[in-house]
Amino acid sequence: MQDREVKRQEDPLPVIEGSQPPINHKKLSLIMIGLIVAVSMTNIDSTIVSLSSQAVQSGLGLTASGIQWIVNAYMLAAAATFPICGHLSDLAGYKRIMLSGTFLFGIGSLCCGLVPANSVSLMLMIFSRALQGIGSAMMFPAAIGILFSYSAENRRAGNMALFFAITGAMTCLGPILGSWLIQYSWRDIFFINLPLALAAIAMIVSMIPKDSPTTEHGSQHIDWAGGLAVGLAMIALIVPIQQGSTVGWSDWRIIASFGASLVLFLVFGFWDSHVDNPIIKLRIFRNPPFDISQLAMLVAAVIFQPIMYFLSVYGLLALNRSTLMTSLFILYFFLGFLVSALLGAQLFNRHGMKPVLLIAGLIAATGFSLMSLTAGSLDKGLPSNTVWLSLSMVVAGAGIGFMFSPSSTDAVNRAINASYGEVTAINQTFKNFGGALGMAMLGPLCTHYFALDIHKALGKYGVSASRAQAIADTIGSGTSAGAQSQFASMPRSMRNMIKPLIRASYASGSSKVFLAMGCLSLLFIPLALLYPRKGKQIFAGKTIKNQ
């Protein structure tokens, strides 16, 4: 059969070769638990530090700028090393890289918890957070490679859905754990990772068979030069996106960084087109369904990554709730996310990505639009407001969850020569870039309308436009410190009078963000329409329908 000639050079479809023989369901379930524990550490850590940053800042005596760099160090290290780590996992073996990443993440967590409060604490903390980021970048591609390699072909989508649904939902545990642990010590938010890392390592060592190469790995060389080029390019791209709204988009440093990123990406593209074993096989981007899945993931990340921050500050400031109650409030979004992720995977398994993206776009746009309507109506009564807001959060979470795991699964399905790690690294790079882009776009949007409403509400109390902007900028700093300390410099006599007005102003500003998220969700619909109705996808020498 022609369709079974999977190695034809002219065939534009990617090929998956060398998957391991499927193992029994019970053993695979135990393997999945170990992988979920390991990867969930990284998802929890990405939020727990940001939302517990005030305690870290005061404990180490850091400036607001310093704590921001500690938060960003993790993302930058992960974004820079995802491509090379995906490449390494394909070459060195998924189990080996999974164990190494889990160990490195645990060491980074230990170092974070042991950082002393002295003149070098900032440097040590940034270094330790970078270790965590690199460990995270090693774990994720390897975990997907393990899961795909040992899953039966007809169970891959379901297993991936369960994996992405649970690890994604675990993100919400960050603020819950953080609010509980910082009652004792901020260091515990890092030490909590140690028993989890040890448990994950024990399960991975005992349950996962020894690595066997999926290609001629022994004869292939690691593309360190390509990894360095794309890593530096990602840093040069993400840093100005994160800092542009603070220092000004016209600042020469921002422009120079974007220019350096462009040059480095061009160098990377030229280099990888001339080496035998490139870090990323650029020909995979010639596959339109793969490109559409990546664009869909980019849009989802623009929404998903910032939603934790905006909901957290909304709960702390607008609803005036404690950190713990705010964390529980966020669970509504992830309740919808978790349930719909499983439903979306079932639809994807039967009918492909096209209907998944269509339905996800409609549900998410509806949910975020309802969130926008309810979030800005604090003056109409908090009890009914929070009930309707919670329900709309469930709907919005369901929309994003419906396409989140299918998009990742579809991308990995299209791996070239069993390069699960490589394609997962591409997928995660799009997620990281989308998250940074989302905060860069939505943060200033919220701050702008927040400042306008503050000035309108508090101008009669002598709060100038510049003061209103300063208050909004403080809250828009991206950390919990901004949300909890914005009143510290105000005269005590004014605080009780001004707080309700500021709460309502932030509610109004955040409602604009939720509306923007709803508009962004509509982009899933044209992406679905662009997705080919029929095609074929080759799995280990077998051709199956691709809807």
Buried (B, 14 or more C-beta within 10 A) or exposed (E): EEEEEBEEEEBEBBBBBBBBEBBEEEEBEBBBBBBBBBBBBBBBBBBBBBBBBBBBBBBBEBEBEBBBBBBBBBBBBBBBBBBBBBBBBBBBBBBBBBBBBBBBBBBBBBBBBEBEEEEEBBEBBBBBBBBBBBBBBBBBBBBBBBBBBBBBBEBBBBBBBBBBBBBBBBBBBBBBBBBBBBEEEBBBBBBBBBEBBEBBBEBBEEBBBEBEBBBEBEEBEBBEBBBBBBBBBBBBBBBBBBBBBBEEBEBEEBEEBBEBBEBBBEBBBEBBEEEEBBBBBEEBEEBEBBBBBBBBBBBBBBBBBBBBBBBBBBBBBBBBBEBBEBBBBBBBBBBBBBBBBBBBBBBBBEEBBBBBBBBBBBBBBBBBBBBBBBBBBBEEEBEEBBEBBBBBBBBBBBBBBBBBBBBBBBBBBBBBBBBBBBBBBBBBBBBBBBBBBBBBBBBBBBBBBBBBBBBBBBEEEEBEEEBBBBBBBBBBBBBBBBBBBBBEEBEEEBEEEBBEBBBBBBBBBBBBBBBBBBEBBBBBBEBBEBBEEEBEBBBEEEBEEBB
